[in-house]
Structures are given as structure tokens and as C-alpha cells.
């Protein structure tokens, strides 16, 4: 589960498909798959997305700090992105834009999950 193996083992990124390379990762929880990765796209709408990360190698100890995964939604070189009612669990950053965290889970705690009513990238 999650980082056993990480997102780069046994697969390697394929530039043809704009696969993430994880070159900006500096901690173990970063080398995991994204819940949603939007790249080179326009006019993307998501309604009621639920992206969850409960385990770290079958262990739920990471739920104590809500840090099972570093990033959940990545937006790169994209515009007109609307994510309505986005709910995540245990990801330090809910949304990143071009590698920079812009929506923190710590500021969006909502009982069990972390929630954002509307995220928009014009």
C-alpha cells in the first residue's frame, strides 16, 4: 500500500504521457502516486472528488499527523481548472500548482476528511 513500492518502482516516467518525474521530491512521502495529476490542460471540471491516502506500507500511524502522502492534486501548465467539493484524507498538500503547494490540508480540516468547496485556477 502506498509506498511499497513507490511510484517509480517498477515503472519509470514516460515523457510522452507527461508522467511526473518526482524530481522535486525530498521526503519519502513524496514518492507516491498522485490522486489527480492535471498537466497541459484547459477547462477541467471535477464535481465531488474524493482522494484518500490511509496507509503507509499497511500501517495507519501516518494518520496521527495526517501526513500519509505529501501531495494529492497536481496542476501543471494548465488553466481554467475547477474542482468542486474536493475531499481528501491524509495528504499534507491538497493542491499544488506547478510544484508549489497552494491548498494545505491543515487549513481545511473538516471532521474525518479535509475538504475544499471550490478550488479554481483561472
Residue pairs with C-beta under 8 A, 6 or more apart in sequence:
1 55
1 56
1 57
1 58
2 32
2 53
2 55
2 56
2 57
2 68
2 69
3 28
3 29
3 31
3 32
3 56
3 57
4 57
4 58
6 28
6 31
6 32
7 20
7 22
7 31
7 32
7 33
8 22
8 31
13 19
13 20
13 21
13 22
18 39
18 40
18 76
20 34
20 37
20 74
22 30
22 31
24 30
24 99
25 31
25 70
27 70
29 56
29 62
29 67
29 68
29 69
29 70
29 92
30 70
30 71
32 53
32 69
32 70
34 71
34 72
34 73
34 74
35 49
35 51
35 52
35 53
35 72
35 73
35 88
35 91
36 46
36 49
36 51
36 72
36 73
36 74
37 73
37 74
37 76
38 44
38 73
38 74
38 75
38 76
38 78
38 81
39 74
39 75
39 76
39 77
39 78
40 76
40 77
40 78
41 78
41 81
42 78
42 79
42 80
43 80
44 78
44 80
44 81
44 82
45 82
45 84
46 82
46 83
46 84
46 86
47 84
47 85
48 84
48 85
49 83
49 85
49 86
49 87
50 87
50 88
50 113
51 72
51 73
51 86
51 87
51 88
51 89
51 91
52 88
52 89
52 90
52 113
53 68
53 69
53 72
53 88
53 89
53 90
53 91
54 60
54 63
54 68
54 89
54 90
55 62
55 68
56 62
56 68
62 68
62 90
63 90
66 89
66 90
66 91
66 92
66 105
66 106
66 109
66 114
67 90
67 92
68 89
68 90
68 91
69 90
69 91
69 92
70 91
70 92
70 93
71 91
71 92
71 93
71 96
71 101
72 88
72 91
72 93
72 94
72 95
73 83
73 86
73 88
73 94
73 95
73 96
73 119
74 95
74 96
74 99
75 81
75 95
75 96
75 97
75 98
75 121
76 97
76 98
76 99
77 98
78 121
79 121
79 122
80 121
80 122
81 119
81 120
81 121
82 118
82 119
82 120
83 95
83 116
83 118
83 119
83 120
84 117
84 118
85 115
85 116
85 117
85 118
86 94
86 95
86 115
86 116
86 119
87 110
87 113
87 114
87 115
87 116
88 94
88 105
88 113
88 114
88 115
89 112
89 113
89 114
90 105
91 105
91 114
92 101
92 104
92 105
92 106
93 101
93 102
93 103
93 104
93 105
94 103
94 104
94 105
94 108
94 114
94 116
94 119
95 101
95 102
95 103
95 116
95 119
96 102
97 121
103 116
103 119
105 114
108 114
108 115
108 116
